[in-house]
Amino acid sequence: MAQPLMPHATAAWMVDNTALSFEQIADFCGLHILEIQAIADDTTSTKLTGRDPVRAHEVTQEEIDKGAADPDYQLKMIKGPEQVRRTKGPRYTPVSKRQDKPDGIAWIIRNHPEITDGAISLLIGTTRTTIAAIRDRSHWNIANITPKDPVTLGLTSQRELDAAVAKAAKAAGMEAPTDTRLEGDREALLEQLRNERTQAAADAQFVAEGGVLPVKPLFDDPFKR
């Protein structure tokens, strides 16, 4: 399925300007629902500037209205942007995150040894020489490398990591792992997030009308019973 040209910026705009569910936004933008939650909670490392997909002629307002009216409706793009395909070489990683690459590589090697060095190279944006050095513990900084989830580090997306794991498992004749993190309490989580957004909107309206919200204490009173 085609995705917006700037999926994270588009998701940020949709979170702020539509009544679409997180699942609908995640599906339209090609992102993981937890990434949408992070954008909505402003827990991403950088505050995103929203990009209006209606003005970009990627979706119509009527299509957004259909989705807002029906949580099960899957939005359809008007057109997909021209994809710029990388013919060779690793992906570009911002300078600020390059120091985290060894930690992300170590995490993949430890948790998903079935993923090939070539796949890790494309996923993280590094060289096979670096991966091999971390794998055989000959890396110059091996004493300071701590395995960390590359998604948490911002080196790749959860969707891309899941796809790489599934592809490697299939090639190795293994059963691909199933993401069960949201099972059982998924609806409860979504309902909680909707309620928080509704309350935030109500508080903003209250303040706009001249109201003053009570100040919440930073810490609980240890002597209060």
Buried (B, 14 or more C-beta within 10 A) or exposed (E): EBBBBBBBBBBBBBBEEBBBBBBBBBBBBBBBBBBBBBBBEEEBEEEBEBBEBBEBEBBBEEBBBBBBEEEEBEBEBEEEBEEEEEEEEBBEBEEEBEEBBBBBBBBBBEEBEBBBBEBBBBBBBBBBEBBEBBBEEEBEEEEEBEBBBBBEBBBBBBBBBBBBBBBBBEEEEEEBEEEEEEEEEEEEBBEEBEEEBEEEEEEEEEEEEEEEEEEEEEEEEEEEE
